[in-house]
Amino acid sequence: MNIQDIQKFDPQKMYQTYDNWHIHARDAFEKEFLKIRLQDIDHVALAGMGGSGAIGDMISAILSREDIHVSNVKGYLLPKTVDERTLVIATSISGNTKETISILDYKSKSDAKFVAISSGGVMKEKCIKNSITHYDIPMIHSPRASFVTFLYSILNIFEDILPIKKTEVSQSLEKLDQLQKRINSSNLIEDNLALDLAKKIDSSPLIYYPDGLRAAAIRFKNSLQENAKIHASVEDVIEASHNSISTWENKNNLKPILLQGSDDHLKTKERWEIIKEYFRTKNIDFQEVYSVQGNIISKLVCLIYLLDYTSIYFAVLSETDPSPVNAIDFVKKRLR
């Protein structure tokens, strides 16, 4: 692959946005926002679909170690556990996601605190009309490519509420800088981890993950589906060991990709080795992907960066334009 191949099959230049992800992330976290300062919040409800939903998955994973209840809402309904101690963060990068906009209707009949984040659109108009705090964040290229801009904006805006250390965010930005040098479009050689993985995907990926890396696995599945237009699926490696692993007893056209944390639980590491041994005995070709060393933000955001770029490189190798999502547009245009 060379840069001319990328330019030919990625005419809307998604790859350039990803080349600058580390810059967009740092700019978003260092930007001066009016901070949200609320007290007595013990429940955060994150509403969003698609690329915006991936941000909810990420923040849920980050907060999983804290003494705070987190609900990830992908649909039209808030959970009944929402009360006056709940912060509802509704994110629609496009500003026009019908499911997420409908969540704002709860504002009139709930004591929860509502904050909305979008690049404008219907969501912004609704927030102005209903006196809901709204943050206008520019979209870069597309909702999915704007992931780090919105993620780090949220970490910035809610810095005083979310129990996340600033040093952890700073470390993740440093890790992004380091990874960018290895996987960007100016480094199309053998040590480009994203390009190398893209070349090894020769059938529908089945992505195995431990619970802590769930957000990265789901995001990878979604990115392969949207950018490369191929079928992909995910499996929790612990749960899969009790059921779906048995499907490998028959031939199929799936490609196991094992997402592993640099410090997975001891028993999870043991399970990985057993599954690899099983795959080898069955002559099943699999690929391994490891997270970087560091805190949970660093691990997840760098995995997502690596795997998103993998989906773009795979799209180019397949002579597929990663930007259009015609089937998604077909559904959205017919929703009332």
C-alpha positions as CSV (number, residue, x, y, z in Angstrom):
1,M,0.0,0.0,0.0
2,N,1.1,3.6,-0.7
3,I,-0.4,7.0,0.0
4,Q,-1.8,7.1,-3.6
5,D,-3.9,4.0,-2.8
6,I,-5.3,5.6,0.3
7,Q,-6.1,8.8,-1.5
8,K,-7.8,6.9,-4.3
9,F,-10.1,4.9,-2.1
10,D,-10.5,7.5,0.7
11,P,-11.4,10.6,-1.4
12,Q,-13.0,12.3,1.6
13,K,-9.7,12.0,3.5
14,M,-10.8,10.2,6.6
15,Y,-7.2,9.1,7.0
16,Q,-6.1,12.7,7.4
17,T,-8.5,13.1,10.4
18,Y,-6.9,10.0,12.0
19,D,-3.4,11.2,11.3
20,N,-4.3,14.2,13.5
21,W,-6.3,12.4,16.2
22,H,-3.6,13.0,18.8
23,I,-3.8,16.8,18.1
24,H,-7.7,16.9,18.1
25,A,-7.6,15.0,21.5
26,R,-5.2,17.4,23.1
27,D,-6.9,20.5,21.7
28,A,-10.2,19.3,23.1
29,F,-8.9,18.6,26.6
30,E,-6.9,21.9,26.8
31,K,-9.8,24.1,25.4
32,E,-11.4,26.5,27.9
33,F,-14.9,25.3,28.6
34,L,-17.4,26.4,31.2
35,K,-17.1,23.5,33.7
36,I,-20.2,21.7,34.9
37,R,-20.1,21.8,38.7
38,L,-22.8,19.7,40.5
39,Q,-22.8,18.1,43.9
40,D,-24.3,14.9,45.2
41,I,-24.2,13.0,41.9
42,D,-24.1,9.2,42.3
43,H,-25.5,8.1,39.0
44,V,-24.4,9.1,35.5
45,A,-26.6,8.2,32.5
46,L,-24.8,8.4,29.2
47,A,-27.2,8.6,26.2
48,G,-25.8,8.2,22.6
49,M,-25.9,6.0,19.5
50,G,-23.2,4.9,17.1
51,G,-20.0,7.0,17.5
52,S,-21.6,8.9,20.3
53,G,-22.6,5.6,22.0
54,A,-18.9,4.5,21.8
55,I,-18.1,7.5,24.0
56,G,-20.6,6.3,26.5
57,D,-19.0,2.8,26.4
58,M,-15.6,4.4,27.0
59,I,-16.7,6.5,30.0
60,S,-18.6,3.6,31.5
61,A,-15.4,1.6,31.4
62,I,-13.4,4.4,33.0
63,L,-15.9,4.8,35.8
64,S,-16.4,1.1,36.4
65,R,-13.7,1.2,39.1
66,E,-15.4,4.1,40.9
67,D,-18.2,4.1,43.5
68,I,-20.7,5.6,41.0
69,H,-23.6,4.0,39.2
70,V,-23.3,4.3,35.4
71,S,-26.1,3.6,32.9
72,N,-25.3,3.5,29.2
73,V,-28.5,4.4,27.2
74,K,-28.7,3.3,23.6
75,G,-32.3,3.9,22.7
76,Y,-35.3,6.0,23.5
77,L,-35.8,5.3,27.3
78,L,-34.0,6.3,30.4
79,P,-33.8,3.7,33.2
80,K,-36.2,4.0,36.1
81,T,-33.2,4.5,38.5
82,V,-32.8,8.1,37.2
83,D,-33.5,10.5,40.1
84,E,-32.4,13.9,41.5
85,R,-28.9,12.5,42.1
86,T,-28.5,11.6,38.4
87,L,-26.5,13.4,35.7
88,V,-27.8,12.7,32.2
89,I,-25.2,13.4,29.5
90,A,-26.9,13.2,26.1
91,T,-24.4,13.1,23.2
92,S,-25.2,13.3,19.5
93,I,-22.1,14.3,17.5
94,S,-24.3,15.1,14.4
95,G,-26.9,16.8,16.6
96,N,-29.7,14.9,14.8
97,T,-29.8,11.5,16.4
98,K,-33.5,10.9,17.0
99,E,-33.1,8.4,19.8
100,T,-30.8,10.6,21.8
101,I,-32.8,13.8,21.2
102,S,-35.9,11.9,22.6
103,I,-34.0,11.4,25.9
104,L,-34.2,15.2,26.4
105,D,-38.0,14.9,26.6
106,Y,-37.4,13.4,30.1
107,K,-36.2,16.8,31.3
108,S,-39.8,18.1,31.9
109,K,-40.7,15.1,34.1
110,S,-37.5,14.3,35.9
111,D,-35.5,15.8,38.7
112,A,-32.2,14.7,37.1
113,K,-29.7,17.2,35.8
114,F,-29.4,17.2,32.0
115,V,-26.5,18.3,29.8
116,A,-26.4,17.9,26.0
117,I,-23.4,17.8,23.7
118,S,-23.5,18.0,19.9
119,S,-22.2,19.8,16.8
120,G,-25.4,21.7,16.6
121,G,-28.4,20.4,14.7
122,V,-31.9,19.6,16.1
123,M,-30.4,18.8,19.5
124,K,-29.0,22.3,20.0
125,E,-32.3,23.9,18.9
126,K,-34.2,21.7,21.4
127,C,-31.8,22.6,24.2
128,I,-32.3,26.3,23.6
129,K,-36.1,25.9,23.5
130,N,-36.2,23.9,26.7
131,S,-33.4,25.6,28.7
132,I,-31.1,22.6,28.7
133,T,-27.3,23.2,29.1
134,H,-25.7,22.5,25.7
135,Y,-22.1,22.4,24.5
136,D,-21.4,23.0,20.8
137,I,-18.4,20.9,19.7
138,P,-17.4,20.9,16.0
139,M,-17.7,17.6,14.2
140,I,-14.5,16.6,12.3
141,H,-15.2,14.6,9.1
142,S,-17.9,12.3,10.5
143,P,-19.4,11.3,13.9
144,R,-17.1,8.2,14.2
145,A,-14.0,10.1,13.2
146,S,-14.8,12.8,15.8
147,F,-14.6,10.3,18.7
148,V,-11.5,11.7,20.5
149,T,-12.7,15.4,20.0
150,F,-15.9,14.6,21.8
151,L,-14.4,12.2,24.4
152,Y,-11.8,14.6,25.6
153,S,-14.2,17.5,25.5
154,I,-16.4,15.6,27.9
155,L,-13.5,14.7,30.1
156,N,-12.7,18.4,30.1
157,I,-16.3,19.7,30.7
158,F,-17.0,17.3,33.5
159,E,-13.6,17.3,35.1
160,D,-15.0,18.4,38.5
161,I,-17.7,15.7,38.5
162,L,-16.2,12.6,37.0
163,P,-13.6,10.9,39.4
164,I,-10.8,10.8,36.9
165,K,-7.3,12.0,37.6
166,K,-6.0,14.7,35.3
167,T,-2.6,12.8,35.2
168,E,-4.4,9.8,33.7
169,V,-5.8,11.9,30.9
170,S,-2.4,13.5,30.3
171,Q,-0.8,10.1,30.1
172,S,-3.4,8.9,27.6
173,L,-2.5,11.9,25.4
174,E,1.2,11.1,25.5
175,K,0.4,7.5,24.6
176,L,-1.7,8.7,21.6
177,D,1.3,10.9,20.5
178,Q,3.5,7.8,20.6
179,L,1.1,5.5,18.8
180,Q,0.4,8.1,16.0
181,K,4.0,7.9,14.9
182,R,3.7,4.2,14.3
183,I,0.3,3.9,12.5
184,N,-0.2,7.2,10.6
185,S,-0.4,7.3,6.8
186,S,3.2,8.5,6.5
187,N,4.5,5.2,7.9
188,L,3.2,2.6,5.5
189,I,5.9,0.0,6.3
190,E,6.1,-3.2,8.2
191,D,6.1,-1.8,11.7
192,N,2.7,-0.1,11.2
193,L,0.6,-2.2,13.6
194,A,-2.7,-1.1,12.1
195,L,-1.7,-1.8,8.5
196,D,-0.2,-5.1,9.5
197,L,-3.4,-6.3,11.2
198,A,-5.5,-5.0,8.3
199,K,-3.5,-7.2,5.9
200,K,-4.1,-10.3,8.1
201,I,-7.9,-10.0,8.1
202,D,-8.9,-12.4,5.4
203,S,-12.4,-13.3,6.6
204,S,-15.2,-12.0,8.9
205,P,-13.6,-11.0,12.3
206,L,-14.8,-12.5,15.5
207,I,-13.4,-10.2,18.2
208,Y,-12.7,-11.8,21.6
209,Y,-12.2,-9.4,24.6
210,P,-12.0,-9.3,28.4
211,D,-14.7,-7.3,30.2
212,G,-12.4,-4.3,30.7
213,L,-11.8,-3.9,27.0
214,R,-15.4,-4.3,25.9
215,A,-15.6,-0.6,24.7
216,A,-12.7,-1.1,22.3
217,A,-14.1,-4.4,21.0
218,I,-17.5,-3.0,20.3
219,R,-15.9,0.1,18.7
220,F,-13.7,-2.1,16.5
221,K,-16.8,-4.1,15.3
222,N,-18.6,-0.9,14.5
223,S,-15.7,0.6,12.7
224,L,-15.2,-2.5,10.5
225,Q,-18.9,-2.5,9.7
226,E,-19.1,1.2,8.9
227,N,-15.7,1.8,7.3
228,A,-15.0,-1.6,5.6
229,K,-18.6,-2.7,5.2
230,I,-17.9,-6.2,6.4
231,H,-19.6,-8.4,8.9
232,A,-17.9,-8.5,12.3
233,S,-19.0,-9.8,15.7
234,V,-17.7,-9.7,19.4
235,E,-17.6,-12.2,22.2
236,D,-16.6,-11.8,25.9
237,V,-13.8,-14.3,26.2
238,I,-15.0,-15.6,29.6
239,E,-18.6,-16.1,28.5
240,A,-17.5,-17.6,25.2
241,S,-15.6,-20.3,27.0
242,H,-18.9,-21.6,28.3
243,N,-20.8,-21.7,25.0
244,S,-19.7,-20.3,21.7
245,I,-16.2,-21.7,21.7
246,S,-17.9,-25.0,20.8
247,T,-18.8,-23.6,17.3
248,W,-15.1,-23.9,16.3
249,E,-15.6,-27.6,16.1
250,N,-17.0,-27.0,12.7
251,K,-15.5,-25.1,9.8
252,N,-16.5,-21.5,9.3
253,N,-15.3,-18.3,7.6
254,L,-14.5,-16.3,10.8
255,K,-11.2,-14.8,11.9
256,P,-10.5,-14.8,15.7
257,I,-9.0,-11.6,16.8
258,L,-7.9,-11.6,20.5
259,L,-7.9,-8.2,22.3
260,Q,-5.8,-8.6,25.4
261,G,-5.0,-6.2,28.1
262,S,-1.4,-5.6,29.2
263,D,-2.4,-6.5,32.7
264,D,-5.4,-8.7,32.4
265,H,-6.6,-10.7,35.4
266,L,-4.4,-13.7,36.1
267,K,-7.2,-16.1,35.4
268,T,-8.0,-14.3,32.2
269,K,-4.4,-14.6,31.0
270,E,-4.6,-18.3,31.8
271,R,-7.8,-18.6,29.7
272,W,-6.2,-16.7,26.8
273,E,-3.4,-19.3,26.7
274,I,-5.8,-22.2,26.8
275,I,-7.9,-20.8,23.9
276,K,-4.8,-20.1,21.9
277,E,-3.7,-23.7,22.5
278,Y,-7.1,-24.9,21.3
279,F,-7.0,-22.8,18.2
280,R,-3.5,-24.2,17.4
281,T,-4.7,-27.8,17.8
282,K,-7.5,-27.1,15.3
283,N,-5.2,-25.2,12.9
284,I,-7.3,-22.1,13.3
285,D,-5.4,-18.9,12.4
286,F,-5.9,-16.1,14.9
287,Q,-4.5,-12.6,15.5
288,E,-3.5,-11.1,18.8
289,V,-3.8,-7.4,19.7
290,Y,-2.4,-6.1,23.0
291,S,-3.3,-2.8,24.8
292,V,-0.5,-0.4,25.7
293,Q,0.8,-0.2,29.2
294,G,-0.9,2.4,31.4
295,N,-4.2,3.4,32.9
296,I,-7.6,2.4,31.6
297,I,-8.0,5.6,29.5
298,S,-4.7,5.0,27.8
299,K,-5.4,1.4,27.1
300,L,-8.9,2.0,25.6
301,V,-8.2,5.1,23.6
302,C,-5.0,3.7,22.1
303,L,-6.7,0.4,21.2
304,I,-9.6,2.3,19.6
305,Y,-7.1,4.5,17.6
306,L,-5.2,1.4,16.4
307,L,-8.3,-0.6,15.5
308,D,-10.1,2.3,13.9
309,Y,-7.1,2.9,11.6
310,T,-7.0,-0.8,11.0
311,S,-10.6,-0.6,9.6
312,I,-9.6,2.3,7.3
313,Y,-6.5,0.4,6.0
314,F,-8.6,-2.7,5.5
315,A,-11.2,-0.7,3.6
316,V,-8.5,0.7,1.3
317,L,-7.0,-2.8,0.8
318,S,-10.5,-3.9,-0.2
319,E,-10.9,-1.0,-2.5
320,T,-13.8,0.4,-0.4
321,D,-14.5,4.0,0.4
322,P,-14.6,4.2,4.2
323,S,-16.7,7.4,4.4
324,P,-20.2,6.7,2.9
325,V,-22.7,4.7,5.1
326,N,-25.6,4.5,2.6
327,A,-27.5,1.8,4.4
328,I,-27.5,3.8,7.7
329,D,-28.6,6.9,5.7
330,F,-31.4,4.8,4.2
331,V,-32.8,3.9,7.6
332,K,-32.4,7.4,9.1
333,K,-34.2,9.1,6.3
334,R,-37.2,6.9,6.8
335,L,-37.5,7.4,10.6
336,R,-40.0,9.9,11.7
